[in-house]
Each structure stands twice: as C-alpha cells, then as structure tokens.
Amino acid sequence: MDRLQRFAQQILERKAAGLYRQHPAIDSYQGRLLQNKQGAYLNFSGNDYLGLATEPQLIKALAEGAERFGVGSSGSPLVTGFHYAHRALSDELCDWLGVDDVLLFSSGFAANQVMLQHLTDKTDQLLLDKLCHASLIDAALHADAGYKRFPHQDLAALDMLLQRYPSALVVTEGVFSMDGDSPDLPAVSALCKKNKADLLLDDAHALGVLGAEGRGSWDAQGLQSGDMLCLMANFGKALAGQGAFLAGSATMIDYLRQFARHYIYSTALSPALCWAMKISVELSRSQGWRRDKLNDNIQLFKTLAADAGFTVLPSNTAIQPLIIGDSDKAMLISASLKKQGIWLSAIRPPTVPQGSARLRITLSALHQSDDIRFLVQKLEQLI
C-alpha cells in the first residue's frame, strides 16, 4: 500500500468511527450570531469571550495599523520584522501584566513549543497536567527534557513526582480548554517552591477574562507574575485577534530571543494586527463591564442547566462542557440544534477521552439572557 492509499484508508476509518473532521465556512460573523449559506445561528462555540472581535474601535485600529505600518512585517523580528507597532504592543503587555519583557509569536502553538523546548535541557524533567493542551504535549514530546504527566489537578500526585524529580518544571493551564476548570495555582506554586521547581503557565483561555483588568488566572488567584518562570497567553481568544506571547523576566526573554528557533526564523506578526491588539488590551483593561456581563451569563447558564438536570462539568468560566458520552449522539444533538438556529459543535475523541464526547458551550459578553434561555430550552427537548 502506497502512502496515498494509506492516507485514504485512515480517512475512511475515521469516517466509519464517526470522528471525521470538517471546517464549515462562515460567511458572516457578528459575535453572538453566525451566518452561512444555510442560514443564521446563535453562536455558542466561539472563543470571543469579551465580544471584541467585531468591536468598532478594534476594527478601526486594524485599518489604521495597516495604513500606518503596512500589512506584512516584511521579515523575521531580528531582521526587519520588528516595527513600532510590535514595540508598542509589547510595552502595553508588560505594563498590564507587570512583567519585564515579552516575545510575540504567530500562534499559541508556536509559543508553547518554545516555552517547553527552549527553557529545558537534558537534565530537566517536565511534569504536565494530564489535560494540558495538545500544543504542550507535542512540545514536551520533542523537548530534550524528560516528560511525565500527572492526573488532572491531582496535587498529591504532583507532590510525589516533585519529590522524585526535584528542580523539575511544572506545566499547567489557567483554564483547561475542554473542561473549563482551573487549577489551584497557589497550591501548585507552593509545591514548586518547596521543591525548587519552576512553573510554566498556559493562560490562553483566562487572559482578558479573569483577574484584575483581565490579567489572567494567576492574578485572580493571588499569584505574582514572578511566581512563574514563564507565562504563555494568546491574542486569539478574549483579545479577538491572532498570535501569542511569552512573558517573564528580562533574562528569560532575552535568552529566548537569542536561542528560540521558532522566534528567530519565523516572519513576525503583522504590524497592523499588533496595533489592533494593543487597542484590544486597552479595552480589556478599561471595560470591566465586559467581564461583568460575561460572568452574569455564566451564572445564568449554570443556574438554568442545574434546574434542567444537565451533566455539566464543574466550571466557573466561559467554557461550560455538557457531557453526552457517545460521539454519535453528541453529533446528532449538535445537528438538531443547528436546524433550530443554534451553532454548538460536538467535541469528540481524540480531542477528549473516549466516552466523554460533549457539547462544549462557550459563552460571550455579547450573549443576551434570552439567547441562553433559548439554548437551554432546546437542549432540554433533545437530551
């Protein structure tokens, strides 16, 4: 069997297992509403937590950035790709998060590769929460360091591993993308300090949403930026853009600037986008009403879901996973909701463990109370 035949066979097997993936095209995006050729839908599957993706000030900033700096950066950041817009965004992030310096990346996936691969060597051990994102798992698999995973949020298991591997690097997330829960970061930090380990935090789904001014999960739980060796977060969730950054001490960031191949050899982010992301950070900091509205929507959904007797995972964040179990049933419910004007994607293995297929409900500051009531009403009819 040649390669193409093997690829075709694997695609057929995935289809037969009900796990085939497709990417439907969206013709119009208006935050809480999506539209394509089949119709208009209430959107409960996006990551636009603060509703900034269609914010007029942000759209204007992107256009201004393109007019002032151009669309493309023209090169890698160490050649001609680092513009005034990149510096302005970096300075805004440092002021917001209270860190010495940041590096900007094309994606959170790339930033996580750098964080785990370039901050470790052969003498190190990486300890990852079992539900860490695929980008962290891939990074750990390709790092020179050793690699072990501990049961999700099991502090006792982490403590045992840290006693076995002192001076390790602990990797966790501020909000886990499929379950929507958060770790006890003060407890994790205390274990790291006790064992002279370092903490690496992926805060992609918490930036802009949690903490004072939306600084993130670590701020919401009372940590200082210096309690982490490195912080990763991105612009593609609450900040409504694209790309990511690593943040930390001046020494750590300068080290990565010298040695991180993903940074050195990649074309820098669009300066127009960076200018827009600077404005997005400013809006996140100043418009606390967006977080207030999001939190109101989260509490409303949790109350209605409890009244309906749904099996929703214990999450206090914008990610509210409704466990269905069977992949075919989850797909059927998702398709039925779409016929009634609700876009709610089913998440299936291998993204989540076998037997835990789910409807991953994500809420936004733009959702109206009636939107959430309509969703729960339709779910009650189908489940």
N, C-alpha and C positions, 0 to 999 in steps of 0.2 A: 504494500500500500504506500503510494507516494504521499508527500506532505499535504497536498490539497485534498486528497481523498480522506486523509486522517482528520484534517480540519472539518471537512464536510460531515464526517461521521460523528465527531464530537458535537457539532451543532445540532445534528439530528437527535442525539442522545439528550441534549439539554432541552430541546423542544418536547421530547417524549416525557421528560421528567417535570414538565410544567415550569421550567426555570429559564425559558428563553427571554432575552432582554431586547427591548427596542427603545428608540428615542423618538417619541411623538413631537412633531414640530408645533410650536406655539406661535400663532400669528400676532397676537396682541397680549401684552402683559400690563395689568393695571393694579398690581398688588394683590388685593383680595379677589380679583377677577382675572380669569384667563379666557382666551378665545382662540379657537382654531376653526378649520373648515366645517367641523361637526357641530359647533355651537359655542355658547358661553358657559363658564363654570365658576363656581366658588372655589377658590384655591386653598386647599388645606395640606399642600405638600411642599411649599417653598420654605426657604431659609431667610426670607426678607423680614426678620423679626421686628424691626423698628419701622417698617414701611417706608424706607428711604429710597428704594430703587427707582421710584417714579416721582420723587420729591423735586419740584421745580428748581429749587436752589442748587440741587446736585446736578441736574441736567444742564443748567446754565453754567455751572463750574466746569463741567466736562467740555462744553463748547468753548468756553473762554480759555481753558487749558490748551485745547488743540490749536486755537488761533494764536495763542501767545508762544507756545513751546513746540508746536507740531504734534503729529500723531505718534510717530515712532521715535524711539530713543536713539536710534542710529548705531547702537553698539553695546558691548558689554559695559558694566558700570565702571570698570577700571580703565576703559579706553575713552570712548566718547559718550557713553550711555547714561552718565550721572549728571542730571540737569538741576537747575534751581528748584524745579518742582519736587524732585526727589529729596533734596536737602530740606525743603520746607515741610514736606510730609514727615520726614524723619525727625525733625525738630519738634513737630507737633506731637508725635507719638512719644518721644522722650519726656516732654512736659506732662503729657496726660498720664503716663504710666510710672513716672518717677524713676526712669532707668537712665544709664549713662549714654547708651547708643543702641541703634538698631541696624539691621541689614534687611533690605527689601528683596523679595523673591517673586517669581512668576506664579507660584501656587503654594498652597499649604503642603502638598505632597512633596515638592522640592525642598521646602524649608525643613520639613521633618527628616528628610534624607540627610540633610546637612547636620541637623542637631544631633542625631544619633550616630552618624558615621564619622563626623569630624571632631566631636568632643570626647571621643573614646579611643583607646588603643588596645593592643592585645592583652594587656594586663587587667583590663576592666571587665566588669560584669554588668549587663543591662537587665533590670528587673521590670517587666511590663505587666500592668493590669491586663487580665485576660481579654477584656473587651476593648482594648486600645484599637484605634483606627487602623485600617489596612496599610496606610502610609507609614505608620510607626512600626508595624510588624515587618513590612518589607525592608524598612531602614535597618531594623535590628538584625534581620537575616543576612544583610550584606555588610554589616559592620565588622570590624576586626575583633571587637569585644565578644565575650560570651553572652548568652542570651537565655533568659528563663522568664516564664510567665507565672504570675500568682493568681489564685481565684479572685474573681471580681470583688473588689473592695474588702478583701479579707486581710485585715491589719495583722492578725496573729500569724498568718502565713507569710506576710511580708516581713514581719519581725524575725521569723525563723530564717528566712533567706538572707536577711541583712546580717544576722549573726554568723551565717555560713560564709557570706561574701561581704566582708567589711569594705568600706570605701567604694561601694557599688554606685550605680546611677539608677534612680527610681524614675520610671516613666509612667505618667498618668494623664488623664484629661480632666478639664474643669467641668465639662458637661459631656457625657457619653452620647454619641450621635444617634445610636439606635435605641437606647433605653431612657435617655433624657435625665438620668440621675447624676449626682455629683459626689465625689469622694469627700471624706473628712480630711480636708487639706491640712489643718493644724496638727492632726494626729499623724498624718503621713510625714509632714515636715519634722515633727518631734522625733519620729523614728529615724529619719535621715540624719538629724543632728546627733542623736545618740550613737549612731554607728558610723559617723563621719562620712556619710553618703551624700550625694548631690541629687537634687530634684529637678527633673525636666518636665515642664508642663505644656500640654497642648490645650489652649484655651479658645479654640476656634468657635465653639458654639456658645461661649459665655461673654466674649468681648462685645461691648456695647449694650449688653443685656443685664449683667449682674454687677454689683458693686457701685460705689460712688462714681457718678458720671459715666457708668458703664465700663469701669476699668477691667472687670472680669471676676471670675470665681475666687481667685486668690484674695482680692480686695474685699469681696463680700464676706469672706470667712476670716478676715482679720490678719492675713499674712502681709508681709512687706515684700516689695519686689526683690530685695536682696536675699530673701529666703529661698529663691530659686536660682540655680546656676543659669538656666536659660528658659525663656518663655517664647512659645510659638503661638501666633494667632494670625487670622487672615482677614482679608477685606471682602470675601465672597459671601459672608453670612449677614450679620446685622448691619455692617457698613455698606452693603449693597454694591460692591464693586468686584474686583478680581485681584488676585495676588495675595501675598502674605509677608510676614516679617518675623525675624528673630530678635529678641530684646534681652539686654543684660548689661553686665559690666563693660567698661571700656576695653579692658584687657581681653575678655572673652570675644567680644565683637571684632576687635582688631585681629585677633588670632584667626577667626573665620574669614575675615577679609583677605588674609594672606594665603590661606590654605584650602578654603572650601571650593571645590571644583564646580559645583552647581552654580555658585555665585560668580566665580571668575570667568567662566566660559559660556555664560548664558546672556542673551540680549536683555538689557534692563527693561523694566516695566515701561509702558507708555507714559511719558511725562504728563500728557493730558489726563490720563487716569489718576496719576499721583496727585495732581492738582484737585481733582474731584474728591479723592479720598481724604485729602486734608480738610476739605469742607465737610465731608461726612463725619470725620472725627469731631470737628467743632460742633456740628449739630447734635451728635450723640452726647457730647458733654453738656450742652446748654439746654437741650429739650428733654428734660426729665419726664415730661408728660407722656412721651412715647413708651418709656418703661412702665409708667403707672398704668397706662391703658393696656399694655401687654399683660401685666400682672392681673389686672381685672379680668381680662379674657381667659387667662389660665385658670383663675379661681372659679369663674363661671362654668367653664367646661368640666373641671374636676367635680363640682357640685352636681351638675346635670348627669355626668357619667356615673357617679356614685348612686344617684337616685334611680338610674336605669339599670344598675347592677352589672355594669360592664367590667371586664377584666383588664383594667388599665394599670400599667406598671407604675410604681410609686415615684412619680416625677413632679417637681415643682417648677419645671422650666417650660419653655415654649414647645418642647418635644413631648408629646403625650402618646405613647405607643399602646394601641389596643390589640391585645394578643388574640389571634384567631386560631393558630396552631397549624392547621392544614393549609398548604400552599394553594391548592386548587380552590378551596373555599375562600381564602383571602382574595384571590384574583376575581372570583365570581362576585364577591361583595363590592370590590373596587369597580368592576364593570357595571354593576347595577347602580351604584352611586353616580357614576358618570352619566347614565341615562337620565338621572334626575337632577343633573346640573351641578354635581359636586366632584371636584378633581381631588381624589385621595388615593395615592398609589399604595399598592401592596408591596411589602418588603419580604423577600423570601430567602431561603438558603441559596448560596453560601454566605450571603451578607449577614444573615443571622443564623443561630444554631438550628439544626433540624428540629422540627416540631414546634418552632416558635415564630412561624410566619405571622406577620402583623400588618395592621394599618397604622402607619406612622403619621399621626396627626400633628401638624405643626401650625402654631398659632402666630398671629401677627398683630401689631398695634392697629392695623387697618381693619381688622375684622370687627363687624358690628355684632351686638348681642343677638340680633335675630339670625345672623349667619350661623352662629354657634348652636342656637336652639334648633334651627332647621337641620343642621348636621346630625345632632343627637336624635332628633325625631326620625330621620331617615335610617339611622343606624339601628334604632330600636325595631323598626319594621323588618330589617334584614337579618338581625342576629337572633 
